[in-house]
Every structure is written in structure tokens, then in C-alpha cells.
Amino acid sequence: MPSTTDPQARETVTIHDQTLERGPGGELHQTAGADTPALTTSHGMPVADDQSSLKIGPRGPTLLEDVHLRDKIFHFDHERIPERVVHARGMGAHGFFEAYESLADITMADPFQEAGRRTEAFVRFSTVAGNKGSSDLARDVRGFAVKLYTRAGNWDLIGNNIPVFFIQDAIKFPDLIHAAKQEPDRGFPQAQTAHDNFWDFISLTPESLHMIMWIMSDRAIPRSFRFMEGFGVHTFRLVNADGKSTFVKFHWKPKLGMQSVVWNEALKISGADPDFHRRDLWDAIQSGDFPEWELGMQLFDESFAEAFDFDVLDATKIIPEEVVPVRRVGRLVLDRVVDNFFAETEQVAFCTQNIVPGIDFTNDPLLQGRNFSYLDTQLKRLGSPNFTEIPVNRPRCPMHNFQQDGHMRMAVNKGRANYQPNSWGEGPRETPKAGFSSLPVAETEPTRLRIRPESFADHYSQARQFFISQTPEEQIHMASALTFELSKVERADIRVRMVAHLLNVHEDLAERVAKGLGLKSIPDPAPAAKPTRMDLQASPALSIILNGPGSFKGRKLGVLLADGADAALFNALTRAAGAEGAMVEVVAPEIGGATLDDGTLVPAKQKTDGGPSVLYDAVAVLVGADMVKSLARDPSVLDFIGDAFAHRKFLAYAPAADGLLAAAGVDKAKRDDGIVALSAAADADDFIATCRKLRFWPREQSIKPV
């Protein structure tokens, strides 16, 4: 024990691999050494003891003069900043954008001036409605915000994984978000729209019906950020050096293809790993499997905009890719995780108004309102107009202006002149040729009106087009999602109103939902400002299933492994998955792992009751015959197999596991072509090739939609 003559004396103790000092109260101290820096206060004063506050005697009152305690607690008390009102839960990463070709003929924007030009990037993915502590797998829109640090300033392309939005005019945004978030009297539910307020608002806002089709589809429950598309949502302008303008819609296309989960799977992932998307992105980058997207552009001119069936300024409408093909002009690569989540992911500030010469706005009223709103948002959240000096927000090109002072000013302006023009020969000057100039566009309507244009009035035609563009399986999922959401609505009149709107989208969809809700009669269709067009053709580009990756690359195979498993089969599966570019994760009854039949001990990543099959894209069951009886009594093992079957996943099994599958409810009569017996090591390659389809969708018809 420490010496009783020195009340602060310490003794050295060793706990496994750590050598520490122990004080008289049993507290442990780590001290600075040759390889570790000295702990200091925020003012730089070295700290002698970080485990105890300053007192009068060992059991006396704490003293106010304890400057270290005050400094530490003061900073802790102020660690939290207001979370974002929307997009509160997010995950960010660093990377770069690389242009495939020069686009100087259509834009003078810096990233597109030459093939191979790389521009530093920061990307933040997010959910929209949930609070910061909500689950990743909520049914929700996903934010897809990209900050490009160009040589002409920062360009923020702030979009979503869905190309349309709920509303046409920004004045409705507060109402939309108020309706979607927790109901104000009770503070719940959060991170979900399955409640009265949201659907009451939607039932009275028919412009939202197209967006409703998207969020009730599998697009709203993506398997990974890496497997989802991104969209700029609005129509923007590209402007070249001659002042010629081209309309553009921006797309991000994932190189690993699109993939979502099914609803029951999303619910179980939320319980098993609320950080599923965050962890997936982190693990992929850390393992060197860098996520990539291609930037696509839909380019069109004024004549097309005037002739197109819908108004290109309406954010609730798309231009189908079959009408205007997407031109892929570059790639976005995320190759570095953040060093500090708060400093970067939380403090990054995106503003739609942040554009560079060569990019310009259109009169989209939702975009115009966002341009006004985002700056206010960042000032409120980050507390100072100097948020642009935070490293993650700071442009990488030189910055020169006469802005000064304010909270937390970091830049030190030198010289006498803090205004322009001045005759001191100090400070920056204008650059008329290289600087940003708004495109001169003549406005034909001189009258000020608070009104929506008639060209925005078709609320149902593209909603119908989206629905008929889905596969039968995807249509089932949409009907099930609508039924689930509306079943949580307490007021029957709101449910009936929504079915009335759905009748304007697609009669079959409305009838499925009405049946699922138990409506005794079908209501009349809601009065439509414009009748639904039946001539719009299906757009295959809108389906996830029709645009699968054709590869198992970047996916994860979960192997349920138990003692006595066939080593040749396990090794063959591991090799085949690795050759495909997929990861293998072992789930075993004990975290220590399982011993194969050749005596090899294979460590486990997950224990069976902590690694359910919902965490994996496909599964395999490799167990020794002696383990089947005990495993068949383990509910988590039976759920692993049963859920994989219910979620339409491909499932491989060794012959010894035959009885285990039967115990999980997957008997021989139910074993379709998605259930693969591994009779020999050579079967592993065939199984991984089969997994390229990601799901065995024919099973959809044999199980209850979930």
C-alpha cells in the first residue's frame, strides 16, 4: 500500500498488459512518458492528477480554486451543440471526385475542366426525420450531401437518395417536418412516419403522393449507404465560359449497384445493430474496400424543358432516364474515415447556396427557399458566422475578403484597410472574368403573386409511373408498407382519405391497401387538380431489383459455424467469397470460435445470440453432426436460419446441418433453388455465383409479405 506518511503517495501495479500507479483510494493513474504527452488544461497548464478533485482533506469539501476541475467540467457542460432539426443522424467520410472528361464546352465549373482532375470531397449520409440517437434502419429518406473543395471555392451538392421531394414550395417545409417528427403533445414516435400527424398532412397535400410512392418502396430502407443512389433533386444550370446555359439534374450511381432490405429485416437490424449503416461504411473504408459512385448528369436545353410533359422546376417530378439518358462524367471515391466524429461529421455545414462559377440556380421554389434557409441553420447550430473557418468547412483554395470579428474568429486580418474600395493598396479586389456571375435570365412575368403555377398541378401521374415501374415483388412491398404505416393511424377518416388518393395512383394498389386496413367499402377517388395520365410508360431505371449489381462484391456472407464443421467446405467458401470481393464473418455458439474437423480453431466475429442473419447478405450453415441436437435447442440459431429463409436470402448448408434446417422450419419441402446443399468444396464457387442475385425473389409468393 502507499506510504501513510505521504497522503498522495502511489504504488505501481500491473493489470495484464497495463502498468499503472495506484493512489490511496484505490484509484488508478496513467502517467506521461517518453511516448505519451503530458495532460494539460485547455490553457496549457500541465495536470498532476486527473483522478481526484482538490479537497480540504481526503473527505472534505471540494475547493472552488480547483482550476483543473472547473476547466474540465466547464468544457464538458458545453460539449453539445443543437442537433440538426432534420438530418440529425449522419455519418461522414473523406474522399475525392475525379472527372472522366473535360466538360468545358458546357460548364466552367472547376471540377470538370480536364479529364483526371481530382477534387477533395467530404460526404455526409443521414436519415431525415429521426433524432441523433435514432436507428439507422428507420424507413426514411437518406440524405446524400457532398462538399467538393474546388479551386474556385466550395460546391455543396445537397441531395437525397430519392430524386423527388414531398413539397413543391419551401414555405411548406416547416409544416412537413413538424408533421413527420414526434407529435408535440407526447414527444413520440420518433424516426418514423407511422402516426396520425404525418398521414393527416399527406392526405391534405396531394403534391406529396409521388414522394410517398418512393418512401413506401424499398428505397427508404437501403442495405447500405454504399448501395444507394443519390440525387440533386432540383434542376440546376451549367454555364460555360461563353455564358451559354444548359439545364442539369445530378445523379450519383453506386458502382456496387443498388440493394435494400425487407421491412421485417429492417426492424430486426434496428434491434441487433442500430448503427448498422454507420458501421458498414466505417468497416468498408477501413478494410480498403472504398465505396464509389459515378456522377451522372441529365442534360437538356430550354426547348426540351418547354416541351416536356411536366415542369422541370417542380421538385416533385423526375425526368425518366429513358427520356433523357444519364451521362456519367466522373467518380466519387470515399477513402478515409473521419479522425473525429464531432469535429467533422457533426460540424460540417452544407449550404445549397454554395456553388462555384459554372453552376447556377433555377427558379425552383423549393431550391430558392433552401438557399435562404441553410445559412440560418448553420448559424443557429454552430453559433457563429465564422463556421466557415472550422477545418471541415474551410475552402482549400485561398480565401480573401474584408469580413471580420464575430464569435470564435480564427483568421487574423492584417493591415489598415478593412473596406473596399480603398487607396491603401491593401486587401483583395474583384475579378470580373473569373468571378461568379449569375446567369442573366429574363423573367417574363412581372406581376408579384403568391401562387403555384398550373404546370405543377399534376400530382398523381408520375406516382403511378413509379408504381408500375416496380417488379411484382416491389409492388407487394409498397402495398405492405402503406398498410403498415396507415394501420398505426388512429383516425379512420385519415386512412380513408389516403386510400382515396391511392385510387388516383393505381386501383390495384388502393384495393390492396384498403383490404389490408379492413375497409368495408372503397371510397371515391380524391378530386384531382389534373387527371392521372395513363399513357406514361414504365421506367425500368426506377426499380432496384431490375438494376441489381450482378455481383456479390462488397457484400457479407455470414457463416454459422460450430465444432466439427467440414474444414474443406469452410475454406472453399472463404476462398470463393474472397475471390468475389465479399467478406466472410463467422457466427458461432461461443465468441472464442469453433474447431473444424481438421482441428483448426476459427475465431468468431459474432456469438449466435448477437449475430443474427439480418446482418448478412447471404448465409451458410456449417456444423458438425454432433452439434445439431444442442443447436436445435438454441432459439437464436433457429432464428438465424428461419429469418434468412423468410427474408428471401440465399442459404447454403453442409449435409450435417440438414436436421438443423428442418428444426428451423425449413424442411425439404420448402427448400427452393435459393437453398443450396454444399456436398463438396467445389460447390462453394457455384453458391457464391448464385448469391450475385442477392435475394431469391421467387420465394416471395410462398411466404407472407413482411
N, C-alpha and C positions, 0 to 999 in steps of 0.2 A: 504493500500500500504506500501512497505518497507520504512523505515525512510530515509529522504532525507539527513540526516547528515552522514550516512554511505552508500557510493555508492554500497557496496556489501551486504547490509542488505537483509534478506529474510523473507518472511512470510509463515506461514503454511496454506496449502489449502487441501481440501479433494475432490477427484473425485470418486464418488461411493464408492468403497471399498479400494481406494488407498489414503494414506496420504503422501503428498509431500511438498517440500519447493519451493516457487516461488521467483525468483530473480527480479531485477528492470526492466529487459527487457521482463518479462513475461515468461521466460524460467523456466522449472520445473526441480527440483533436487531431486534425491533419495539419502539418506544418510545412512551410515553404522550404524548398531545397534547391539544388543546382538546376533541376529541370522543371521546377514549378515556380510560378511568380508569387510574389507576396500579395496577400489580400489587402485591399485598401478601401477607404470610404470613397464616395463619389467625388470628393475633393482631393483625393490622392494620398490621404494620411494612412500609413501602414496600420493594420489591425493586429493587436496582440492576442485577442481572444474573441472568437466568433460564436462561442457556445453559451456564454452567460452574460447577463446584463450587469451593470455596475450597481452594487447594493451597499448598504451600511451593514456589514457583517454578512455571514453566509445566508441568514434567514431574515435579513432586514428589508426595509423598503427600498425600491428602486429609485435611483437618483436621476433628476432631470438633466443633470450635467453630462449624462452618458451620450456623448455626441455620436458614437457609432450606432447605438440603439436607435436614436432619433433619426439618423440618416437612413438607416436600413428600413425602418418601419414607415417613414415618410414616403420613400420611393415605392414600397410595396403597396401602400394605400392608394397610390395614384397610377398603378400599373394598367388598369383597364381604361380603354377609350370607348366611346359609344360604338356599339357594333353597327354594321350597315343595316339600314331599315330593310332592304332586300339584298339578296346575295350574301348574307352574313356568313354562311358556312362555305368555306372555299379552300382550295389547295393550289399553290403556285409552284412554278418551276422556271428555270432559265433555259435559254437556247438561242437559236438563230434562225433567221429566214434567209433562204438562198434563191435567187432568181434563176429561172431556166433560160431566159432570153431577154433581150432588150425590148422594152415596151415604150421606148422614147417616141414612137410615132403616135401613141395615144395618151401618154402621160409624162410629165416631167417629174413625177414623184421619185425621190432619190432611190428607194429600194429596187426600182425597175429599170435602171438606166443601162445595165450591162449584164450579160449572162455571167453567172457565177458570183455576182456581188452578194456578200453576206452582211446581214444587218442583225445586230444583237436584239434579242427578244426576251420578254417576260410574259408568261401566260398564267392567268388565274381562272380555274374552273370553279363552279359553285352551284349550289341549289339556290332557288329564289325565295320561296316562302318561309322556310324553316329558320329558326334561330341558330346561333353559332354552335350550340351544343346538340343540334338535331342529328338524325341519322342520314348517312349518305344515300340510302336507297329509298327515300321518300319518292312517291310519284310526283314529279315536279319538272319544270323546265330546268335545264342546266345552263348556267352562264358560261360563255366562252369568250373571255376578254384577252386581247393580245395588245401588248405595248411594244412597238418597234422603235428602237433608239436610232433613228436615221441621222444622216449627216446634215439634214435640214430641220432637225427638231424631232420631238416625239410624235408618233402617229398612233393613236389608240383606236383600234377596231374592236368595238364592244358589242358582241352579239350573243347569240344563244345557240343551243343545239336544235332549235326549231326555227324555220325561216319566216314565220309569221308571228303576230302578237295578238293579244286579246282585244286591244282597243285601237282606234284609228286616230284619236286625238289625245295629246298628253294631258289635257285637262281632266281626263277620266282616270289617270294613273293613281292618284290618292284613293279614289273610290275602289278601284280594282284591288289594290294591296290591302286596304282596310278590310274588304270583304273576304280576301283569301286568308289573311292571318287569323290569329286567335280571336275568338269573339270577345269583345271588350268587357262584358259583364262577368265572364268566368275565367278568362285567360287560357282557354283551350278550345279546340285542339290545335296543336302546332304542327308545322311541316306537313300539313295535309289539307286538301280542299274538300274533304268529305264531310261537309257540315252545311247548315241551313244558309248562313250568310253568303257564302260563296255562290251557291247554286241559285239563291234568290237573285243576286246581282246578275249572274249569267242569264237567267231566264228572262230578265228585263233588258238585256244587252245583246241583241241578236248578232251584232257585228263580231261577237266572240265565238260564234259557232265553228268557224274554220279552225281556230286555235284549239277549241275543245276537242275536235277530232284528233289533233296531234297529241295533246297531253293524255288523252284516253287510249292512245296507242302505245306500243312498246317503246316508242322514242322517249317516253318520260321515265323509263326505268332501265337506263343503259347498263350493260355489264361492266363497263369501264369507261373512264374519260378517253382512253386510248382508242376505243371502238365506237366513237360517236362523231357525227358530223358537226360542223359549226357553220353559222350563217351571220352575215352582217345585218340581216333583216331588212334594212331600208334600201332604197335606191339612192346611190351616190353618183357623183360625176367624176370622171377623169378628165384632166385638162392638159393638153400638150403645150409645147413652147410657143406655138403659133396662136394659142388661145382657143383651139378647137376643143369642143366638149363631147364626151361620149358617156352615156349612162352606163352604170355598172352595178351589179349585185354580186356580193362577195360570198364565196363558199370555202369551207375547209373540209377536205375529203381525207378521212383516215386511211393511211396506207395498209393498215391491218384489217380493213373492212369494218362494216357495222355489225354490232351484236347487242342484244338486250337480254334481260332475264324475264321470267314469267312472274306474275304477281305474287303467287304463293311463295315463290323463291325469294322475292324481294323482301317480303315480310320476315322470312326466317333469317336472311342475311342481316337484316337490321338488328335482330336479336343476337346473332352469332358474332358479328363484327360491324358495329355502327360506323367504323372508319374504313369500310371496305374499299371505296374508291380512292381515298387518300393513300391507303397502304399499297394498293395496286400500282398507283403512279410512282410512289416512292421506290417500291421494290424494283419496278421495271427499270427506272433510271439508274438506280444503284447497281443493278446487275449488268448494266451496259446495253440493255435492250431498249434503246432510245426511241420513244414514241415519235411518229412522223405523221404529218398531214400535208396534203398538197393544197396550195391556194388556187382556187378556181374563180374565174370571172365570167359572168354572163354580160356580154357587151351588146349594146343596142343604141340606136340613134333616135332622134326626135320623131321621125316618120313612123318607126316601129311603135314608139310609145303612144302616138296618137291613134294608130290603127289597132293596137292590142285590145283584147276584149275587156280588160279591167284597167283601172287607173294604176300606173306604176308608182304613184305617191301614196298608195293605200297599203299600210303595213300589215293588213290582214290578208294580203293576196301574194301569191307567188307567180313567177313566170316558169312554167314547166320546162324542164331541161330538154324535153323533146322539141320544144318550140324554139328556145334559144340555148344551144349547147353550152356546157361549161368548159371554158378554155383554161387548162391547168398551166399556171405561169411560174410556179416556184414551190419550194417545200419548206415547211416549218419543222424543226427538229428540237426536241427538248432533251438536253444532255447534262443538266446539272440541277440537283435539288437545291433548295434554299439553305443557307447557313443558319438562319434564324427565322422561325415562322412568323413571329410578331413583326420584326423589323422589315420583313419583305412582303410576305403574303398578306398580313393584316394592314400594313401601312401603304401598300401600293395604292395609288389613286388614279383611276381611269376616268377620263373625261371625253365624251363624244366630240367635243369641240376641238380636241387636239388633233389637228390634221396638218399636213405639210403641203408646200406648193406642188400642184399636180393632182390634188384631191380636193373636192369641193362638195358642198351640201346641195340637196334639192329642197323643195318646199314641202316635203313630207311633214305633216303637222306633228306627228309623234317624234320624229327626229328633231324638229325645231324646239320642241319642249324639253327634250333630253339635253340639248345643248345649253339650255338655260339652267336646268336643274342640277347637273352633275357638279358644277363648281361649288354651288351652295352646299351640296352634300359633303364634299371633301373638306370644306372649311369647318363645318359643324363637327365632323368626325375627327379631324386631325388637329383642330384647334388654332390654326394659324394660316395666313395666306402664304407662308413660306414652306408649305408642304412640298413644293417642287424641289426643295433643297435636300429632302430625305433621299439617301442614296438610290433607292429603288425607283424613285420618281425623277431623279435628276437627268436631264438630257446628257448624252455622251458628246454632243457637239458643243463648241464654245457658246456660252450664254453672256450676252451683254445688254443691259438696259439700265434705266435710272430708278427702278423700284428699290425701295429702301425700308429699313426698320421693320416693325411688327414683331410679334412673339416669335422667339426662337430663330431669329435671323442668324444665319451661319456665314453668309458671304460678307466680306469686309470690303466695302466700296472705298476706293482711294481717289484722291483729288478733290478739287474745289467745286466742280460743276456737278449738280445733281438734277439738271434740267436740260432740255433740248428744244430749240437751238441755243447754242452758247458760243461765245467767241474765245473761250479759254483753250480751245484745241483739245478738249478732253471728252471722253465718252464715245459711245457708238453713234453711227449715223445710218440713215435709211439706205436700202439697196433696192431701188425700183425694179430692176430687171430680175434679180434672183429672189426677191422677197415675195411673200404671199399676196396675191390679189384675188379678190372674189370675182368669179365669172360675171361679166355684165349680162344680165338676163332681163329682157323687157317684160314687165308684168302687164298683162292685157286687161286685168280687171281693176279699175281704180277705186271701186267702192269698198269701204270697210264694212265687213259683215261678220257676225258671229254665227257661222253656218257650216254645215257639212256639204260638200259637193254631191250632186246626184250620182256622179261616177263612182262614189263609194257605197252605193245603196244595195248592191247585190251581196247578201250575207250568207247565202246557202250554196251557191253553185260550186265554188271551189271546195267547200266542206264535203259535198257529195263526191267530187272528183277524187279527193284524198281517200274517202272510204272505198270507192270502187277500185282504187289502185292497190289495195291491200290483198294479200292472199286470203283464202278462206280461214286459215288459222289465225291470221292477224285480225280479221274481222270479228272472229269469236272473242278474241282478247279485248277488242274495243267494246263490244256489247257487254262483256262481263265487267269491264272496268266501269262503264257507265252505270250498270246495275248496282255494283258495289257502292260507288260514290253516292248515288241517289238513295240507296237503302239506308244511308246514315242521315238523310234529311228527314227531320221530324214532321214537317208540314206537308201534307198530301198535295196541297194546291201547287207547291213549288215543283213536286215530282211530275204532276200532270202537265204543268207549263213546259217542262223540259221535253217531255215526250211530244208535245205539240210542235216544238221546234225541230225535233229529230225527224218528224214526218216530212219536213221540208228538205231534209238532207237525204234520207233514204228510208223508204217504207219498211223494208225488211229489218233494218237496224232499229227503228222505232218500235216495231212489233216485238222484237226480241227483248228489248228493254222493258216494254210495258208488261210482257209476260213475266219477266224476272222480278218485277216490282209487284206483281199480283193485281194490276189494274183490272177492274171489272169491265171497263169499256175503253175504247180508243178515243181520245179527244179529237176535235177538229184541228187541222194544221194551224199553226200560228200565222196571223196575217203577215205576208211578206211584202216588203217595200218593192222588191222586184221578184218575179217568179224564178224558181230554180231552173237553171238550164240543164237539159238532159243530153245535150249534144257534146259536152266536154268528154274527151276520151280519157281512159285510164292512163296514168303516167307511171310506168314501171319503176322509175327512179325513186318514187316515194315509198317503196316497200323495202323493209330491212331484209326480209327473207330472200327476196329476189336479187339482192345485192350483197350476198354473203361473200366472205373473203376467199373461199375455195382453198383455204389453208388452215392448219391448226397452229400456225406460228403465233407466238405471243400469248398463247392460251396456257391453261394449267390443268394437268392431269393429277387427280387425287387417287392415290393407291392405298386402299385399306389393306394393311399388311399385318400378318400375325405369325407367330412362331411356326416353323415347319414349312413356310411357303417355298414354292419352287424357285430356286435361285436363278435358273436359266430363264424362266419366264420374266422374273423381275428385271434381270439385267437386259433382256431383249427389249422390254417395254421402255426402260430408261434410255437405251441407245436410240430406239426409234423416235421417241419424243424429242430427244436432243437433236437428232438429225433434222427434225421438222422445225426446230426453233421454239419448241414448247418446254415448259417447266414441269418437273415432277415433284410432288410433295407427298411425303409418306404420313399416313394416319395409322396409329397403332393403339392397342389397348393400354399400353404404357408409354410414357414420353421417352423412356430410355430406348425404345425401339423394339424391333423384332429380330429373331435369329432365323436365318434361312436354313434350308435343308442341307446346305454345304457348310454350316457353322458360321457364316458371316453375320455379324451383328449390324443391322441397318438402323441408324438413329431415326427417330420420328420427329417430324416438324410439329405435328398436332397429336393430341390424345383424342380417342374416339368421341368422348363427350364434349370436346372443344373444337373438333374439326369436321363439321357436318358437310355433306356432299354439296350443299348450296354454294360452298366456297370454290368449287371447281367446275371446269367446263365439261369434263368427262371423268369417269371414274373406272377403277379396276379393283377387283376383289381377289387378292392372292393370300390364301391362308392354308395352313397345314390341316390335314384331316382330323388330327387330334384336337384342334381348337374349335371346330364347328359347333360342338354341343354347348360349350360355355359362351361362345359369341352369340349364339341364337337366343341366349337369355339376356343379352345386353340391349336395352331399348335404343341406345344411341347407334349401335351397329345396324339394327333393323331399320331405323330411320335413315341412316346413310344410304342404304340400298333402296328402300321404298321411295324416298324423296327423289333420288336420281331417276328412278323409273317414272314417277309422277311428273317430273319436270322435263320429260322427253329427252333425257341425256343418253349418250352412248355409254354402255356399261359392258366392260369385259370381265370375265371371271375364269379362274382356274377350275379344273374338274372337281377339285376337293371342295370348292365353295358351292357346289350345286344345291346341297341341302340348306345352306345358309340363305341363298336367294329365295328358296321356297318358303322358308320361315319368315322372310320379309314380305311375303305376299306376291313374289314374282315367280310363280310356278311355271312349269314347262309350257302350259297352255297360253301363258301371257308373253312368252319370250319371242318377241318380234325380231326383225332384222337389225334393230338397234341394240340387241343384247348379244354379245359376241363371246363364244366359248374359245378360250385360248388352249388349244390342245398341244401346241408345240411352240417353241420360241419363234419360229418363222411366222406365226400368226400375229405377232406384235406389230409388224410393219403394216399389215392389212388393217389392223384395228386403228392405228393412228391415221392411216389414209381415210378410213371411214369417218373419223372424227372431224375431218375437214368440213363436213356439212353442219357441224356444231350442235344440231338437235335432230332427233328423229321425229319429224313433224307428223308422219302418218299415225303416230300413237295418239295424236290429239283427239281423234274420233272415238278412241276406246276408253278414254278417261274423262271424268267430269272436268270441265274447264275450271281453272283455278287462277 
